[in-house]
Amino acid sequence: MTDFDVAEENKAKFLDAFGRFAAGDTSVLVEIVREDFVSHTPGAPPGRDAWIEFIKASPIATAELELLHVIADAEFVVAHYQLTPQTGPAEVVVDIWRFEAGLIVEHWDVSRPL
């Protein structure tokens, strides 16, 4: 499998997971995030299960998500989207997801008010 093929596969997995999550299916996180996952988001707890619970309890879990751009290579998928929570100001977010063997193993993000 070429790097291009891996990038396309990771991008497709991300797009499926993003769509499901945006529609309210938070269980998709268990499917796509590997057990030894590391998040580099300030304030996020360490470990996959704690991070998933953190995300489920955060405003993003019920926010409207509008995907604007997705870029992928053999290891990373980068997503740029608008997050509009049920209450509070909208934000523009960039997430960087590192994949290994088809699962997310690492995450970074930046956001700013819209």
Buried (B, 14 or more C-beta within 10 A) or exposed (E): EEEEEBBBBBBEBBBEBBEBBBEEEBEBBEEBBBEEBBBEBEEBEEBBEEBBBBBEEEEBBEBEBEBEEBEBBBBBBBBEBBBBBEEEEBBBBBBBBBBEEEBBBBBBBEBEEE
